[in-house]
Amino acid sequence: MSSVGRILTEPLIVPTDFLGPTLSLIFTFVIPLGFVVTVPVKELLNKISPSFVFYSLVFAGVSVYLSSLCWRLSLRKYTSLSG
């Protein structure tokens, strides 16, 4: 658990590769802090696979679609209290 606390408070110190597959996945896609910190460095070192790039783009597209859907549904149910 100390690894989780440390990466949340000091994200540049612990690369996601040292966290294991489960925590690495969580910090890369659920909490995209690991994605922002780790992926540019891996790209500079040529350690990113084409499948990772593909799945990242698919995940980004699905996230944008779901966010847009949630936004539209929320706007339909919105009621204003002012005149």
C-alpha positions in Angstrom: 0.0 0.0 0.0 2.9 2.4 0.5 3.7 2.1 -3.2 0.2 3.4 -4.0 0.5 6.3 -1.6 3.9 7.2 -2.9 2.9 7.2 -6.6 -0.1 9.4 -5.8 1.9 11.9 -4.0 5.2 11.8 -6.0 4.3 10.5 -9.4 7.7 11.1 -11.0 9.6 8.9 -8.6 8.1 5.4 -9.2 7.8 4.1 -12.8 4.6 2.1 -13.3 6.7 -0.9 -14.5 7.8 -1.5 -10.8 4.2 -1.7 -9.6 3.2 -5.0 -11.2 0.7 -5.6 -13.9 -2.5 -4.8 -11.9 -1.4 -1.5 -10.4 0.3 -0.5 -13.6 -2.9 -1.0 -15.5 -4.9 1.0 -12.9 -2.4 3.9 -12.9 -2.2 3.9 -16.7 -5.9 3.8 -17.6 -8.1 4.3 -14.5 -6.0 7.1 -13.0 -4.1 8.3 -16.1 -1.3 9.8 -14.0 0.9 6.9 -15.0 0.1 7.4 -18.6 1.1 11.0 -18.5 4.3 10.4 -16.6 5.5 7.1 -18.1 4.4 6.9 -21.7 6.5 9.9 -23.1 9.7 8.4 -21.5 8.9 5.0 -22.9 8.4 6.5 -26.4 11.7 8.3 -26.2 13.4 5.0 -25.3 11.4 3.1 -28.1 9.8 0.7 -25.6 6.2 1.2 -26.6 4.6 -1.5 -28.7 2.2 -0.7 -31.6 -0.6 -2.7 -29.8 -0.2 -0.4 -26.7 -0.7 2.6 -29.0 -3.7 1.0 -30.6 -5.4 0.1 -27.3 -4.6 3.6 -25.9 -6.4 5.2 -28.9 -9.3 2.9 -28.6 -9.6 3.6 -24.8 -9.4 7.3 -25.5 -12.1 7.1 -28.1 -14.4 5.1 -25.8 -13.8 7.5 -23.0 -14.6 10.5 -25.1 -17.8 8.8 -26.4 -18.9 7.9 -22.8 -18.2 11.4 -21.5 -20.2 12.9 -24.4 -23.1 10.5 -23.7 -23.1 11.3 -20.0 -23.0 15.1 -20.8 -25.9 14.9 -23.1 -28.0 12.8 -20.7 -27.2 15.2 -17.9 -28.2 18.2 -20.0 -31.6 16.5 -20.7 -32.3 16.1 -17.0 -31.1 19.5 -16.0 -33.6 22.0 -14.7 -32.8 25.6 -13.8 -34.1 27.2 -10.6 -33.9 30.8 -12.0 -36.4 32.3 -14.3 
